[in-house]
Amino acid sequence: MAHQHAEGHKVWVQFADGVRPAIFVGGGENSTFFGGPPLAYVIFTDTRETAEVEMDRLTRRD
């Protein structure tokens, strides 16, 4: 599945209580193979933690 983000893009990760800044690292293709939503791998810029999140929760930031 194609997505609008490329490695290194700055993104916002949306949560129920707000957003966090992150860097897009790549997409996780296994989730769609097993019937789940498309996933993304990100690094949060405020803590340098990595996470796997649903692609729909990402918004590009400038």
N, CA, C, O and CB atoms as a CASP TS submission, in Angstrom:
PFRMAT TS
TARGET T0000
AUTHOR 0000-0000-0000
METHOD Language model
MODEL 1
PARENT N/A
ATOM      1  N   MET     1       0.842  -1.179   0.000  1.00  0.00           N
ATOM      2  CA  MET     1       0.000   0.000   0.000  1.00  0.00           C
ATOM      3  C   MET     1       0.885   1.239   0.000  1.00  0.00           C
ATOM      4  O   MET     1       1.799   1.345   0.817  1.00  0.00           O
ATOM      5  CB  MET     1      -0.957   0.000   1.216  1.00  0.00           C
ATOM      6  N   ALA     2       0.627   2.168  -0.899  1.00  0.00           N
ATOM      7  CA  ALA     2       1.400   3.397  -0.978  1.00  0.00           C
ATOM      8  C   ALA     2       0.939   4.373   0.091  1.00  0.00           C
ATOM      9  O   ALA     2      -0.236   4.400   0.458  1.00  0.00           O
ATOM     10  CB  ALA     2       1.280   4.027  -2.371  1.00  0.00           C
ATOM     11  N   HIS     3       1.867   5.167   0.580  1.00  0.00           N
ATOM     12  CA  HIS     3       1.518   6.181   1.559  1.00  0.00           C
ATOM     13  C   HIS     3       2.216   7.470   1.192  1.00  0.00           C
ATOM     14  O   HIS     3       3.078   7.481   0.314  1.00  0.00           O
ATOM     15  CB  HIS     3       1.895   5.736   2.986  1.00  0.00           C
ATOM     16  N   GLN     4       1.859   8.546   1.845  1.00  0.00           N
ATOM     17  CA  GLN     4       2.357   9.867   1.487  1.00  0.00           C
ATOM     18  C   GLN     4       3.627  10.273   2.214  1.00  0.00           C
ATOM     19  O   GLN     4       4.136  11.371   1.987  1.00  0.00           O
ATOM     20  CB  GLN     4       1.309  10.873   1.751  1.00  0.00           C
ATOM     21  N   HIS     5       4.141   9.437   3.062  1.00  0.00           N
ATOM     22  CA  HIS     5       5.313   9.789   3.853  1.00  0.00           C
ATOM     23  C   HIS     5       6.553   9.058   3.340  1.00  0.00           C
ATOM     24  O   HIS     5       6.488   7.911   2.899  1.00  0.00           O
ATOM     25  CB  HIS     5       5.077   9.464   5.334  1.00  0.00           C
ATOM     26  N   ALA     6       7.676   9.759   3.413  1.00  0.00           N
ATOM     27  CA  ALA     6       8.957   9.166   3.039  1.00  0.00           C
ATOM     28  C   ALA     6       9.884   9.215   4.252  1.00  0.00           C
ATOM     29  O   ALA     6       9.689  10.022   5.161  1.00  0.00           O
ATOM     30  CB  ALA     6       9.593   9.910   1.813  1.00  0.00           C
ATOM     31  N   GLU     7      10.875   8.361   4.257  1.00  0.00           N
ATOM     32  CA  GLU     7      11.825   8.313   5.357  1.00  0.00           C
ATOM     33  C   GLU     7      12.402   9.696   5.630  1.00  0.00           C
ATOM     34  O   GLU     7      12.868  10.384   4.721  1.00  0.00           O
ATOM     35  CB  GLU     7      12.945   7.319   5.052  1.00  0.00           C
ATOM     36  N   GLY     8      12.363  10.085   6.897  1.00  0.00           N
ATOM     37  CA  GLY     8      12.899  11.380   7.290  1.00  0.00           C
ATOM     38  C   GLY     8      11.874  12.498   7.354  1.00  0.00           C
ATOM     39  O   GLY     8      12.179  13.576   7.864  1.00  0.00           O
ATOM     40  N   HIS     9      10.651  12.269   6.844  1.00  0.00           N
ATOM     41  CA  HIS     9       9.621  13.308   6.929  1.00  0.00           C
ATOM     42  C   HIS     9       9.290  13.608   8.384  1.00  0.00           C
ATOM     43  O   HIS     9       9.224  12.707   9.219  1.00  0.00           O
ATOM     44  CB  HIS     9       8.348  12.879   6.172  1.00  0.00           C
ATOM     45  N   LYS    10       9.088  14.872   8.669  1.00  0.00           N
ATOM     46  CA  LYS    10       8.617  15.291   9.982  1.00  0.00           C
ATOM     47  C   LYS    10       7.105  15.107  10.003  1.00  0.00           C
ATOM     48  O   LYS    10       6.410  15.544   9.086  1.00  0.00           O
ATOM     49  CB  LYS    10       9.022  16.780  10.296  1.00  0.00           C
ATOM     50  N   VAL    11       6.601  14.465  11.041  1.00  0.00           N
ATOM     51  CA  VAL    11       5.168  14.189  11.150  1.00  0.00           C
ATOM     52  C   VAL    11       4.674  14.510  12.557  1.00  0.00           C
ATOM     53  O   VAL    11       5.451  14.604  13.507  1.00  0.00           O
ATOM     54  CB  VAL    11       4.868  12.715  10.798  1.00  0.00           C
ATOM     55  N   TRP    12       3.364  14.673  12.657  1.00  0.00           N
ATOM     56  CA  TRP    12       2.670  14.714  13.934  1.00  0.00           C
ATOM     57  C   TRP    12       2.008  13.363  14.117  1.00  0.00           C
ATOM     58  O   TRP    12       1.413  12.836  13.177  1.00  0.00           O
ATOM     59  CB  TRP    12       1.623  15.887  13.999  1.00  0.00           C
ATOM     60  N   VAL    13       2.100  12.792  15.306  1.00  0.00           N
ATOM     61  CA  VAL    13       1.393  11.559  15.634  1.00  0.00           C
ATOM     62  C   VAL    13       0.221  11.961  16.525  1.00  0.00           C
ATOM     63  O   VAL    13       0.407  12.529  17.601  1.00  0.00           O
ATOM     64  CB  VAL    13       2.343  10.499  16.347  1.00  0.00           C
ATOM     65  N   GLN    14      -0.985  11.657  16.061  1.00  0.00           N
ATOM     66  CA  GLN    14      -2.194  12.056  16.773  1.00  0.00           C
ATOM     67  C   GLN    14      -2.564  11.032  17.836  1.00  0.00           C
ATOM     68  O   GLN    14      -2.559   9.826  17.593  1.00  0.00           O
ATOM     69  CB  GLN    14      -3.354  12.242  15.796  1.00  0.00           C
ATOM     70  N   PHE    15      -2.883  11.539  19.013  1.00  0.00           N
ATOM     71  CA  PHE    15      -3.369  10.739  20.130  1.00  0.00           C
ATOM     72  C   PHE    15      -4.683  11.346  20.604  1.00  0.00           C
ATOM     73  O   PHE    15      -5.022  12.462  20.211  1.00  0.00           O
ATOM     74  CB  PHE    15      -2.318  10.679  21.293  1.00  0.00           C
ATOM     75  N   ALA    16      -5.419  10.637  21.431  1.00  0.00           N
ATOM     76  CA  ALA    16      -6.701  11.130  21.932  1.00  0.00           C
ATOM     77  C   ALA    16      -6.537  12.445  22.694  1.00  0.00           C
ATOM     78  O   ALA    16      -7.439  13.283  22.682  1.00  0.00           O
ATOM     79  CB  ALA    16      -7.351  10.081  22.835  1.00  0.00           C
ATOM     80  N   ASP    17      -5.391  12.632  23.355  1.00  0.00           N
ATOM     81  CA  ASP    17      -5.190  13.829  24.168  1.00  0.00           C
ATOM     82  C   ASP    17      -4.254  14.857  23.531  1.00  0.00           C
ATOM     83  O   ASP    17      -3.801  15.775  24.215  1.00  0.00           O
ATOM     84  CB  ASP    17      -4.650  13.435  25.505  1.00  0.00           C
ATOM     85  N   GLY    18      -3.958  14.721  22.244  1.00  0.00           N
ATOM     86  CA  GLY    18      -3.108  15.699  21.570  1.00  0.00           C
ATOM     87  C   GLY    18      -2.213  15.057  20.533  1.00  0.00           C
ATOM     88  O   GLY    18      -2.476  13.947  20.070  1.00  0.00           O
ATOM     89  N   VAL    19      -1.154  15.762  20.169  1.00  0.00           N
ATOM     90  CA  VAL    19      -0.215  15.278  19.161  1.00  0.00           C
ATOM     91  C   VAL    19       1.204  15.337  19.701  1.00  0.00           C
ATOM     92  O   VAL    19       1.507  16.095  20.623  1.00  0.00           O
ATOM     93  CB  VAL    19      -0.331  16.100  17.863  1.00  0.00           C
ATOM     94  N   ARG    20       2.078  14.508  19.100  1.00  0.00           N
ATOM     95  CA  ARG    20       3.506  14.528  19.431  1.00  0.00           C
ATOM     96  C   ARG    20       4.307  14.617  18.143  1.00  0.00           C
ATOM     97  O   ARG    20       3.935  14.003  17.143  1.00  0.00           O
ATOM     98  CB  ARG    20       3.917  13.265  20.251  1.00  0.00           C
ATOM     99  N   PRO    21       5.410  15.376  18.150  1.00  0.00           N
ATOM    100  CA  PRO    21       6.250  15.467  16.961  1.00  0.00           C
ATOM    101  C   PRO    21       7.102  14.211  16.814  1.00  0.00           C
ATOM    102  O   PRO    21       7.590  13.653  17.797  1.00  0.00           O
ATOM    103  CB  PRO    21       7.144  16.716  17.024  1.00  0.00           C
ATOM    104  N   ALA    22       7.269  13.781  15.572  1.00  0.00           N
ATOM    105  CA  ALA    22       8.060  12.578  15.302  1.00  0.00           C
ATOM    106  C   ALA    22       8.688  12.674  13.919  1.00  0.00           C
ATOM    107  O   ALA    22       8.371  13.560  13.126  1.00  0.00           O
ATOM    108  CB  ALA    22       7.186  11.305  15.412  1.00  0.00           C
ATOM    109  N   ILE    23       9.582  11.738  13.659  1.00  0.00           N
ATOM    110  CA  ILE    23      10.199  11.559  12.339  1.00  0.00           C
ATOM    111  C   ILE    23       9.741  10.212  11.810  1.00  0.00           C
ATOM    112  O   ILE    23       9.837   9.199  12.503  1.00  0.00           O
ATOM    113  CB  ILE    23      11.779  11.643  12.408  1.00  0.00           C
ATOM    114  N   PHE    24       9.242  10.202  10.575  1.00  0.00           N
ATOM    115  CA  PHE    24       8.807   8.960   9.939  1.00  0.00           C
ATOM    116  C   PHE    24      10.036   8.153   9.546  1.00  0.00           C
ATOM    117  O   PHE    24      10.941   8.671   8.891  1.00  0.00           O
ATOM    118  CB  PHE    24       7.910   9.246   8.696  1.00  0.00           C
ATOM    119  N   VAL    25      10.068   6.881   9.945  1.00  0.00           N
ATOM    120  CA  VAL    25      11.198   6.008   9.639  1.00  0.00           C
ATOM    121  C   VAL    25      10.851   5.044   8.510  1.00  0.00           C
ATOM    122  O   VAL    25      11.690   4.767   7.652  1.00  0.00           O
ATOM    123  CB  VAL    25      11.625   5.229  10.886  1.00  0.00           C
ATOM    124  N   GLY    26       9.627   4.532   8.504  1.00  0.00           N
ATOM    125  CA  GLY    26       9.223   3.605   7.451  1.00  0.00           C
ATOM    126  C   GLY    26       7.852   3.019   7.731  1.00  0.00           C
ATOM    127  O   GLY    26       7.268   3.221   8.795  1.00  0.00           O
ATOM    128  N   GLY    27       7.360   2.293   6.748  1.00  0.00           N
ATOM    129  CA  GLY    27       6.053   1.662   6.877  1.00  0.00           C
ATOM    130  C   GLY    27       6.183   0.197   7.209  1.00  0.00           C
ATOM    131  O   GLY    27       7.139  -0.463   6.802  1.00  0.00           O
ATOM    132  N   GLY    28       5.222  -0.306   7.946  1.00  0.00           N
ATOM    133  CA  GLY    28       5.184  -1.716   8.295  1.00  0.00           C
ATOM    134  C   GLY    28       4.213  -2.456   7.402  1.00  0.00           C
ATOM    135  O   GLY    28       3.001  -2.310   7.562  1.00  0.00           O
ATOM    136  N   GLU    29       4.703  -3.235   6.478  1.00  0.00           N
ATOM    137  CA  GLU    29       3.854  -3.915   5.501  1.00  0.00           C
ATOM    138  C   GLU    29       3.179  -5.166   6.042  1.00  0.00           C
ATOM    139  O   GLU    29       2.159  -5.583   5.492  1.00  0.00           O
ATOM    140  CB  GLU    29       4.664  -4.278   4.301  1.00  0.00           C
ATOM    141  N   ASN    30       3.703  -5.780   7.093  1.00  0.00           N
ATOM    142  CA  ASN    30       3.119  -7.020   7.613  1.00  0.00           C
ATOM    143  C   ASN    30       1.693  -6.849   8.101  1.00  0.00           C
ATOM    144  O   ASN    30       0.895  -7.782   8.013  1.00  0.00           O
ATOM    145  CB  ASN    30       3.963  -7.551   8.733  1.00  0.00           C
ATOM    146  N   SER    31       1.359  -5.681   8.610  1.00  0.00           N
ATOM    147  CA  SER    31       0.021  -5.485   9.165  1.00  0.00           C
ATOM    148  C   SER    31      -1.057  -5.661   8.107  1.00  0.00           C
ATOM    149  O   SER    31      -2.089  -6.275   8.381  1.00  0.00           O
ATOM    150  CB  SER    31      -0.092  -4.104   9.791  1.00  0.00           C
ATOM    151  N   THR    32      -0.841  -5.137   6.904  1.00  0.00           N
ATOM    152  CA  THR    32      -1.851  -5.272   5.855  1.00  0.00           C
ATOM    153  C   THR    32      -1.919  -6.718   5.366  1.00  0.00           C
ATOM    154  O   THR    32      -2.983  -7.185   4.961  1.00  0.00           O
ATOM    155  CB  THR    32      -1.543  -4.321   4.679  1.00  0.00           C
ATOM    156  N   PHE    33      -0.814  -7.415   5.400  1.00  0.00           N
ATOM    157  CA  PHE    33      -0.803  -8.817   4.993  1.00  0.00           C
ATOM    158  C   PHE    33      -1.679  -9.655   5.923  1.00  0.00           C
ATOM    159  O   PHE    33      -2.363 -10.579   5.484  1.00  0.00           O
ATOM    160  CB  PHE    33       0.636  -9.362   4.980  1.00  0.00           C
ATOM    161  N   PHE    34      -1.648  -9.322   7.209  1.00  0.00           N
ATOM    162  CA  PHE    34      -2.425 -10.064   8.195  1.00  0.00           C
ATOM    163  C   PHE    34      -3.795  -9.451   8.454  1.00  0.00           C
ATOM    164  O   PHE    34      -4.497  -9.885   9.367  1.00  0.00           O
ATOM    165  CB  PHE    34      -1.661 -10.147   9.485  1.00  0.00           C
ATOM    166  N   GLY    35      -4.182  -8.465   7.680  1.00  0.00           N
ATOM    167  CA  GLY    35      -5.522  -7.888   7.780  1.00  0.00           C
ATOM    168  C   GLY    35      -5.657  -6.697   8.699  1.00  0.00           C
ATOM    169  O   GLY    35      -6.771  -6.212   8.899  1.00  0.00           O
ATOM    170  N   GLY    36      -4.580  -6.210   9.261  1.00  0.00           N
ATOM    171  CA  GLY    36      -4.657  -5.053  10.140  1.00  0.00           C
ATOM    172  C   GLY    36      -4.473  -3.758   9.375  1.00  0.00           C
ATOM    173  O   GLY    36      -4.262  -3.773   8.162  1.00  0.00           O
ATOM    174  N   PRO    37      -4.551  -2.638  10.077  1.00  0.00           N
ATOM    175  CA  PRO    37      -4.354  -1.338   9.424  1.00  0.00           C
ATOM    176  C   PRO    37      -2.879  -1.137   9.073  1.00  0.00           C
ATOM    177  O   PRO    37      -2.007  -1.734   9.704  1.00  0.00           O
ATOM    178  CB  PRO    37      -4.850  -0.187  10.338  1.00  0.00           C
ATOM    179  N   PRO    38      -2.599  -0.309   8.081  1.00  0.00           N
ATOM    180  CA  PRO    38      -1.201  -0.008   7.746  1.00  0.00           C
ATOM    181  C   PRO    38      -0.503   0.641   8.938  1.00  0.00           C
ATOM    182  O   PRO    38      -1.079   1.498   9.609  1.00  0.00           O
ATOM    183  CB  PRO    38      -1.121   0.919   6.506  1.00  0.00           C
ATOM    184  N   LEU    39       0.734   0.235   9.200  1.00  0.00           N
ATOM    185  CA  LEU    39       1.488   0.755  10.327  1.00  0.00           C
ATOM    186  C   LEU    39       2.682   1.574   9.855  1.00  0.00           C
ATOM    187  O   LEU    39       3.171   1.416   8.737  1.00  0.00           O
ATOM    188  CB  LEU    39       1.951  -0.386  11.224  1.00  0.00           C
ATOM    189  N   ALA    40       3.134   2.449  10.737  1.00  0.00           N
ATOM    190  CA  ALA    40       4.310   3.268  10.475  1.00  0.00           C
ATOM    191  C   ALA    40       5.254   3.142  11.656  1.00  0.00           C
ATOM    192  O   ALA    40       4.829   2.932  12.792  1.00  0.00           O
ATOM    193  CB  ALA    40       3.923   4.756  10.224  1.00  0.00           C
ATOM    194  N   TYR    41       6.542   3.273  11.368  1.00  0.00           N
ATOM    195  CA  TYR    41       7.556   3.318  12.412  1.00  0.00           C
ATOM    196  C   TYR    41       8.026   4.768  12.524  1.00  0.00           C
ATOM    197  O   TYR    41       8.362   5.400  11.522  1.00  0.00           O
ATOM    198  CB  TYR    41       8.756   2.340  12.101  1.00  0.00           C
ATOM    199  N   VAL    42       8.047   5.283  13.748  1.00  0.00           N
ATOM    200  CA  VAL    42       8.432   6.672  13.978  1.00  0.00           C
ATOM    201  C   VAL    42       9.410   6.767  15.139  1.00  0.00           C
ATOM    202  O   VAL    42       9.516   5.863  15.968  1.00  0.00           O
ATOM    203  CB  VAL    42       7.194   7.539  14.252  1.00  0.00           C
ATOM    204  N   ILE    43      10.125   7.892  15.173  1.00  0.00           N
ATOM    205  CA  ILE    43      10.954   8.263  16.317  1.00  0.00           C
ATOM    206  C   ILE    43      10.408   9.587  16.830  1.00  0.00           C
ATOM    207  O   ILE    43      10.368  10.572  16.094  1.00  0.00           O
ATOM    208  CB  ILE    43      12.492   8.371  15.932  1.00  0.00           C
ATOM    209  N   PHE    44       9.990   9.611  18.083  1.00  0.00           N
ATOM    210  CA  PHE    44       9.483  10.846  18.669  1.00  0.00           C
ATOM    211  C   PHE    44      10.642  11.795  18.918  1.00  0.00           C
ATOM    212  O   PHE    44      11.643  11.418  19.528  1.00  0.00           O
ATOM    213  CB  PHE    44       8.714  10.565  19.982  1.00  0.00           C
ATOM    214  N   THR    45      10.506  13.025  18.444  1.00  0.00           N
ATOM    215  CA  THR    45      11.607  13.980  18.548  1.00  0.00           C
ATOM    216  C   THR    45      11.767  14.540  19.955  1.00  0.00           C
ATOM    217  O   THR    45      12.841  15.033  20.300  1.00  0.00           O
ATOM    218  CB  THR    45      11.397  15.112  17.577  1.00  0.00           C
ATOM    219  N   ASP    46      10.717  14.474  20.775  1.00  0.00           N
ATOM    220  CA  ASP    46      10.824  15.016  22.123  1.00  0.00           C
ATOM    221  C   ASP    46      11.510  14.059  23.103  1.00  0.00           C
ATOM    222  O   ASP    46      12.084  14.508  24.094  1.00  0.00           O
ATOM    223  CB  ASP    46       9.452  15.363  22.635  1.00  0.00           C
ATOM    224  N   THR    47      11.459  12.756  22.843  1.00  0.00           N
ATOM    225  CA  THR    47      12.049  11.782  23.767  1.00  0.00           C
ATOM    226  C   THR    47      13.030  10.814  23.107  1.00  0.00           C
ATOM    227  O   THR    47      13.734  10.080  23.801  1.00  0.00           O
ATOM    228  CB  THR    47      10.957  10.997  24.423  1.00  0.00           C
ATOM    229  N   ARG    48      13.082  10.806  21.769  1.00  0.00           N
ATOM    230  CA  ARG    48      13.907   9.886  20.976  1.00  0.00           C
ATOM    231  C   ARG    48      13.456   8.434  21.110  1.00  0.00           C
ATOM    232  O   ARG    48      14.207   7.524  20.759  1.00  0.00           O
ATOM    233  CB  ARG    48      15.362  10.004  21.393  1.00  0.00           C
ATOM    234  N   GLU    49      12.241   8.202  21.611  1.00  0.00           N
ATOM    235  CA  GLU    49      11.662   6.861  21.678  1.00  0.00           C
ATOM    236  C   GLU    49      11.148   6.462  20.304  1.00  0.00           C
ATOM    237  O   GLU    49      10.730   7.310  19.515  1.00  0.00           O
ATOM    238  CB  GLU    49      10.521   6.799  22.726  1.00  0.00           C
ATOM    239  N   THR    50      11.183   5.177  20.027  1.00  0.00           N
ATOM    240  CA  THR    50      10.624   4.662  18.786  1.00  0.00           C
ATOM    241  C   THR    50       9.255   4.050  19.070  1.00  0.00           C
ATOM    242  O   THR    50       8.966   3.627  20.190  1.00  0.00           O
ATOM    243  CB  THR    50      11.574   3.618  18.140  1.00  0.00           C
ATOM    244  N   ALA    51       8.416   4.013  18.028  1.00  0.00           N
ATOM    245  CA  ALA    51       7.085   3.436  18.192  1.00  0.00           C
ATOM    246  C   ALA    51       6.564   2.955  16.846  1.00  0.00           C
ATOM    247  O   ALA    51       6.998   3.406  15.785  1.00  0.00           O
ATOM    248  CB  ALA    51       6.112   4.461  18.814  1.00  0.00           C
ATOM    249  N   GLU    52       5.627   2.033  16.927  1.00  0.00           N
ATOM    250  CA  GLU    52       4.889   1.558  15.760  1.00  0.00           C
ATOM    251  C   GLU    52       3.462   2.060  15.949  1.00  0.00           C
ATOM    252  O   GLU    52       2.803   1.716  16.931  1.00  0.00           O
ATOM    253  CB  GLU    52       4.952  -0.034  15.605  1.00  0.00           C
ATOM    254  N   VAL    53       2.987   2.872  15.010  1.00  0.00           N
ATOM    255  CA  VAL    53       1.662   3.482  15.123  1.00  0.00           C
ATOM    256  C   VAL    53       0.890   3.270  13.831  1.00  0.00           C
ATOM    257  O   VAL    53       1.478   2.975  12.791  1.00  0.00           O
ATOM    258  CB  VAL    53       1.772   4.992  15.449  1.00  0.00           C
ATOM    259  N   GLU    54      -0.425   3.422  13.897  1.00  0.00           N
ATOM    260  CA  GLU    54      -1.247   3.313  12.696  1.00  0.00           C
ATOM    261  C   GLU    54      -0.946   4.485  11.771  1.00  0.00           C
ATOM    262  O   GLU    54      -0.850   5.629  12.215  1.00  0.00           O
ATOM    263  CB  GLU    54      -2.755   3.270  13.057  1.00  0.00           C
ATOM    264  N   MET    55      -0.798   4.195  10.489  1.00  0.00           N
ATOM    265  CA  MET    55      -0.475   5.205   9.485  1.00  0.00           C
ATOM    266  C   MET    55      -1.502   6.343   9.476  1.00  0.00           C
ATOM    267  O   MET    55      -1.146   7.494   9.227  1.00  0.00           O
ATOM    268  CB  MET    55      -0.397   4.560   8.100  1.00  0.00           C
ATOM    269  N   ASP    56      -2.767   6.027   9.746  1.00  0.00           N
ATOM    270  CA  ASP    56      -3.826   7.046   9.738  1.00  0.00           C
ATOM    271  C   ASP    56      -3.653   8.091  10.831  1.00  0.00           C
ATOM    272  O   ASP    56      -4.301   9.137  10.784  1.00  0.00           O
ATOM    273  CB  ASP    56      -5.176   6.386   9.890  1.00  0.00           C
ATOM    274  N   ARG    57      -2.807   7.837  11.800  1.00  0.00           N
ATOM    275  CA  ARG    57      -2.601   8.779  12.891  1.00  0.00           C
ATOM    276  C   ARG    57      -1.509   9.806  12.589  1.00  0.00           C
ATOM    277  O   ARG    57      -1.220  10.665  13.421  1.00  0.00           O
ATOM    278  CB  ARG    57      -2.257   8.029  14.151  1.00  0.00           C
ATOM    279  N   LEU    58      -0.897   9.718  11.393  1.00  0.00           N
ATOM    280  CA  LEU    58       0.188  10.630  11.021  1.00  0.00           C
ATOM    281  C   LEU    58      -0.320  11.773  10.172  1.00  0.00           C
ATOM    282  O   LEU    58      -1.168  11.605   9.295  1.00  0.00           O
ATOM    283  CB  LEU    58       1.283   9.884  10.276  1.00  0.00           C
ATOM    284  N   THR    59       0.232  12.952  10.463  1.00  0.00           N
ATOM    285  CA  THR    59      -0.010  14.149   9.665  1.00  0.00           C
ATOM    286  C   THR    59       1.347  14.779   9.400  1.00  0.00           C
ATOM    287  O   THR    59       2.154  14.935  10.316  1.00  0.00           O
ATOM    288  CB  THR    59      -0.989  15.158  10.390  1.00  0.00           C
ATOM    289  N   ARG    60       1.596  15.137   8.166  1.00  0.00           N
ATOM    290  CA  ARG    60       2.877  15.764   7.818  1.00  0.00           C
ATOM    291  C   ARG    60       2.976  17.140   8.453  1.00  0.00           C
ATOM    292  O   ARG    60       2.000  17.889   8.485  1.00  0.00           O
ATOM    293  CB  ARG    60       3.040  15.870   6.287  1.00  0.00           C
ATOM    294  N   ARG    61       4.164  17.472   8.961  1.00  0.00           N
ATOM    295  CA  ARG    61       4.390  18.824   9.499  1.00  0.00           C
ATOM    296  C   ARG    61       5.543  19.458   8.744  1.00  0.00           C
ATOM    297  O   ARG    61       6.408  18.764   8.210  1.00  0.00           O
ATOM    298  CB  ARG    61       4.689  18.788  11.037  1.00  0.00           C
ATOM    299  N   ASP    62       5.546  20.764   8.704  1.00  0.00           N
ATOM    300  CA  ASP    62       6.581  21.493   7.965  1.00  0.00           C
ATOM    301  C   ASP    62       7.763  21.832   8.810  1.00  0.00           C
ATOM    302  O   ASP    62       8.714  22.445   8.325  1.00  0.00           O
ATOM    303  CB  ASP    62       6.025  22.744   7.386  1.00  0.00           C
TER
END
